Amino acid sequence: MALEICAKAAVGAPHLLGDCPFTQRVLLTLEEKNISYQMHLIDVSNKPQWFLEVNPEGKVPVVKFDGKWVPDSDVITQILEEKYPEPSLVTPSEYASVGSKIFGTFVTFLKSKDAIDGSEQALIFELFALDKHLKTHGPFVNGEKVSAVDLSLAPKLYHLEVALEHFKSWSVPENLAHVRNYTKLLFSRESFIKTVTSDKKYVIAGWGPKVNPLKLGNESTVSLSSCPDLNNLMYLDNPNVIVENMYAAKFEK
Ligand SMILES: N[C@@H](CCC(=O)N[C@@H](CS)C(=O)NCC(=O)O)C(=O)O
């Protein structure tokens, strides 16, 4: 019987798979383990009542195991490994935290408006550490075979690549050749292609409000992720709203 999973729908396109890296991590695990699944797409700006009843915290992903909905990608992937041990995706404990600081440093750099605050260097430092690891142990974190840590890193590195390209015209430095090869390997896997959101614009739309919050006339900040329909860009037409940045205009059809 297929496992049921609630996944994030694309911002402004609730019938399409969205950009959540935690959801994709679980989908990648299901694909790599050849587990059949049925997806419920959840519009996180308009969560259905049934979803909130089974999952009051309201976050995706959640997976139904033995009649009970379980949240959190760490917990879900652990249960999947226990229930479906073949093929094993276990990462040896000494490698389990490889790359674990990349996502946090990426987000800090992405949001930074200060070119000399050290956030770019902090990210490069973490990417350099990953590069060094891959040089000795690669092509994946645990050698020739993909494992859980790669499936957790892959969607995060994809967000890093897409968002930094878009918002900062930044890409992974060319001298980090092992990281660049790693992302190419990961992003070209069948499992990744099947589970990635259909268009980069959904990744960009997801980060937009965090990078450049829109301000209301009364100076209170609004987050576009709570907008019912990002693509309508209703705030741009609203005289009570000062648009302090034009990132949103890039989505205008
Ligand atoms: N620690 C959680 C994080 C899940 C998470 O933050 N999901 C986001 C989407 S990427 C979400 O559901 N946001 C909607 C909300 O918080 O209302 C995990 O690993 O599954």
The ligand as an ORCA input file, in Angstrom:
! r2SCAN-3c Opt
* xyz 0 1
  N      11.968     20.686     10.957
  C      10.923     20.509      9.963
  C      10.776     21.781      9.181
  C       9.551     21.751      8.263
  C       9.218     23.138      7.725
  O       9.758     24.156      8.189
  N       8.297     23.178      6.755
  C       7.838     24.436      6.203
  C       7.855     24.402      4.674
  S       9.500     24.216      4.039
  C       6.372     24.635      6.566
  O       5.622     23.704      6.679
  N       5.962     25.897      6.713
  C       4.588     26.228      6.908
  C       4.302     26.788      8.259
  O       5.230     26.842      9.100
  O       3.172     27.171      8.482
  C      11.299     19.319      9.076
  O      12.500     18.973      8.998
  O      10.394     18.686      8.507
*
